[in-house]
Amino acid sequence: MTVSNKKEGYEITFRGVKKFEIGEVESVQADKDMDIWGYSEILSADEKTLSFEVLFSSGMSFYVAFPNRGLKIRKLNSEPLQP
């Protein structure tokens, strides 16, 4: 997954995914606003598993569970990104 603003971007990779869910909202507004990242958190699901969840302003959600060492974050570049 790639996340960015106009100044910087990051590539987030989950390895060994145990569970993946996308909570969808049935509305026209959902398509327009999905990229507005409202809230996110990384939590410990159990001793060996972490979970990452993002809630979008449209009501959509993104959930992934992965092993404790299964997260990799890489900065894409330091130059401004194109819109």
Phi, psi and omega in degrees: 000143179243131176237142182202162166233195183284350183255325184208161180220154180224145173255124179248124182240133176250124179253145177068038184303128180264330181206140180219129179219143170238119177271116184261155178240132181272086176199157177294324181300328182300318180295320183289325188253004186303328184280000177271102185284113184273309187206143176214156177204151172246126182232159174274115179280321173200190185298334184247357189229136172250158174230149179231126180228138177237132173250128181262158182297337179285346185103349177290159178219159181225127182225135175217137175246138187207162179298153182311322181258022185264015182249131177230129178238127182232129176286132185283311178193171180253359178271153179305138178274151178280145180295000000 
